């Protein structure tokens, strides 16, 4: 199975801050990398697929980049509703594995 | 608007069975693959199983292979997960999720239900 790691596991930030979350795959997944946001008690929400393509309806302050094994999710300016846990997922090979998540909390 | 509504969860003893269902609306169900993804209490996301639009391609996580069976009924816009020989480690919130294309591999899950809770305990 392809192992996915994320860093940091958690971070504290303020409204308006720019943050970056890193995701690393244990082998080359080309650009088959997706990002999800999950708020407490809610289902995950797809933010970005194919490494950098924004899902319909997702604000443009979210962006993704990377290829091969290293990927990043950037939130350009944190809004109050962005405090959540973020997961990366590879969909290159079965099973489609998720990273352990990065919790973004209010400083 | 895409809607996915799961049902069938509950408290079950180890070794017993449970069948989860997901009813879909708001999109052409038989145009898309579907997935089951679970989340143990306080833990991360784990893909469980995927099924293509025609049921021709099916996949399972190693942790459930041989115990769980995914199926779909395109005439009824429904997805199912038959879970046999349940273990304590199967305790989780089970989400039904729509893939972005007719096949589940290579694709993200672009819409999710609210989940149904399965608790395996004696």
HADDOCK unambig.tbl for C-alpha pairs under 7 A between the chains (distance, minus, plus):
assign (segid A and resid 32 and name CA) (segid B and resid 106 and name CA) 6.46 0.50 0.50
assign (segid A and resid 34 and name CA) (segid B and resid 108 and name CA) 6.37 0.50 0.50
assign (segid A and resid 42 and name CA) (segid B and resid 114 and name CA) 6.78 0.50 0.50
assign (segid A and resid 43 and name CA) (segid B and resid 112 and name CA) 6.33 0.50 0.50
assign (segid A and resid 43 and name CA) (segid B and resid 113 and name CA) 6.71 0.50 0.50
assign (segid A and resid 43 and name CA) (segid B and resid 114 and name CA) 5.49 0.50 0.50
assign (segid A and resid 44 and name CA) (segid B and resid 112 and name CA) 6.87 0.50 0.50
assign (segid A and resid 46 and name CA) (segid B and resid 109 and name CA) 6.93 0.50 0.50
assign (segid A and resid 46 and name CA) (segid B and resid 110 and name CA) 5.50 0.50 0.50
assign (segid A and resid 49 and name CA) (segid B and resid 108 and name CA) 6.48 0.50 0.50
assign (segid A and resid 91 and name CA) (segid B and resid 105 and name CA) 6.11 0.50 0.50
assign (segid A and resid 91 and name CA) (segid B and resid 106 and name CA) 4.55 0.50 0.50
assign (segid A and resid 91 and name CA) (segid B and resid 107 and name CA) 5.90 0.50 0.50
assign (segid A and resid 91 and name CA) (segid B and resid 108 and name CA) 6.67 0.50 0.50
assign (segid A and resid 92 and name CA) (segid B and resid 105 and name CA) 6.95 0.50 0.50
assign (segid A and resid 92 and name CA) (segid B and resid 106 and name CA) 5.11 0.50 0.50
assign (segid A and resid 93 and name CA) (segid B and resid 105 and name CA) 6.97 0.50 0.50
assign (segid A and resid 94 and name CA) (segid B and resid 105 and name CA) 6.97 0.50 0.50
assign (segid A and resid 95 and name CA) (segid B and resid 61 and name CA) 5.99 0.50 0.50
assign (segid A and resid 96 and name CA) (segid B and resid 47 and name CA) 6.51 0.50 0.50
assign (segid A and resid 97 and name CA) (segid B and resid 46 and name CA) 6.94 0.50 0.50
assign (segid A and resid 97 and name CA) (segid B and resid 47 and name CA) 6.66 0.50 0.50
assign (segid A and resid 98 and name CA) (segid B and resid 45 and name CA) 6.35 0.50 0.50
assign (segid A and resid 98 and name CA) (segid B and resid 46 and name CA) 6.63 0.50 0.50
assign (segid A and resid 100 and name CA) (segid B and resid 44 and name CA) 5.75 0.50 0.50
assign (segid A and resid 101 and name CA) (segid B and resid 44 and name CA) 6.65 0.50 0.50
